[in-house]
Amino acid sequence: MNIRRAVKEDCPRLMELVRELAVYEKAPNEVTVSLEHFEESGFGKNPVWWAFVADTEDGIQGFALYYIRYSTWKGQAMYLEDILVTEDARGKGIGKLLFDQLIVEAKEKGFDRMIWQVLEWNEPAINFYKKYNASFDGEWLNGSLYV
């Protein structure tokens, strides 16, 4: 098992895993980003996301993708957009290795917080985060607007 920074050549596999995550989250048709846009967003002139991958002799079995979020009250934070371990590789500690690497990265970059969202029905993920003594905020509602 090798946890390493994602490189551009990983993007086709990462997109496969993004689609797997969308199926798991019961939203398979919601993935509309193209591979080209995904690659440019992570490895172009002005990257907006960074990722770690869990690489094995069988290929990439998981990833954790983050970006920087800014709060006018608290400053910068790491925002965990997605963490996924492919179904066949779950239960082997890969998610913990990825999450621990994110914590190291956050500390190295001087972030004092890591933020994410989890679907309320995703008990395995919620239980995973609880092992880290994560707190959950039921006060805020998510908003979005397509323009």
N, C-alpha and C positions, 0 to 999 in steps of 0.2 A: 504494500500500500504506500503510495506516494502522494502526499498533499502538496500541491504546487500551484503557482500562479497560472491562471489560464493564459493561453496564447491564441493569436488569431486563428491558427489552424484548428483549434478546438471548437470553434463556433458551430460548424455543422452538427457535431455531437451535442453541444449545449442546446441547440435548437430542438433536437430530438428529445432531450430531457425536459425542456420547457413544455413541449407538447404532451409528454407523459404526465407532467404535473397538472396541466390543464385538464386532461382526462380524469385524473384523480380528484381534482376539485370540481368536477362535473360541469366544466365549461370548455369543452374541446374546440368549439368554434370561435372562442374569444382571442386566440392567438392570431394576430394579423400582421405582426412585424415580419418584414422580409429578412432573409439571411444577410443581404447586403447592408440594410439599415442596422441590423444587430451588430455586424462586424464593424461598421463605421463608428457606431456609438461606443464601442469598447476599445477599438484599436485605431481609430482615425486620428486626425490632427488634434481634436479636443475631446478626448474620451470622457464619458459621463458615468461609466460603470467600470467596476473591477470585479474579478472573480478568482476563486480558488477551485481547483478540481481535485477529485479523488481518483487517482490513476492507478490501475492495476494491470497485471499482465493481460487481462481481458479487455482493457480499454477503460475509458472514463465511466465510473460507476456512480458519480455524484458531483454536485457542484454547489457553491454558495456564491451568490452575486450580490454586490452591494454598491451603493452610491453614497455621496455626502448629502446630508440634509441639514438645513440651516434653520435655527429658531432665533427669532429676535430676542427671546428671553434667555436662552441658554447657549447659543452659539452652535457650532458644528457638532454633528453626531453621525455615526455610521448608521445608514438605513439598510437593513437586510431585506432586499427585494424578494429573493427566492433562495431556499435551500432545499435540495432534493437528493435523495439517494434512490437509485432505481430499485424497483420492487424486488428484484432477485437478490439484491445486495443488502437489503435492510436487515437490521438486527446484528450487524457485525461491527458496530462501533464507528462506522464511517461518518455518520452525522455528527457524532461527538468530536471526531478529529477535525471536521470542517468548522464546526462552531467554535472549538477551542482556537483554531487558527484565526478566525475572525476576531476573537477577543485579543489575541496577540497583536493583530494588525491595528485594531482600534487603539490599543495602548501605545503602540509605536507611532501612530499618527496624531496622538494627543487628544483623541476623542474621549470624553468621559461617559458617553452613553452609546448604546446600540439599541435601535428601535426596529420593530417589525410589526406586521399584522399576521394574525392567524384566524382562519375561519372558526366560528364558534362550535361547529360540529366536528372539527378535526382533533379528536381526543388524543390520538397518538402524538401529534405535534405539541399540543398543549401540555401533555404529561412530560414530553422531552424538555420543554422550556422550564417547566416547574422544577426540574432537577437542578437548574441553575439559579433557583430562587428568583426567577423573573416575576415581575408584577404585570398585571393586566388592567387596563383602564376601560371600564365600561361606560364612562361618561361621554366620550367623544363619538360623534357619528362620522362616518366616512362620506365625503362628498366628491363628486366629479362632474365635469361638464365637457362634452365633446364639442369642439368648435370647428 
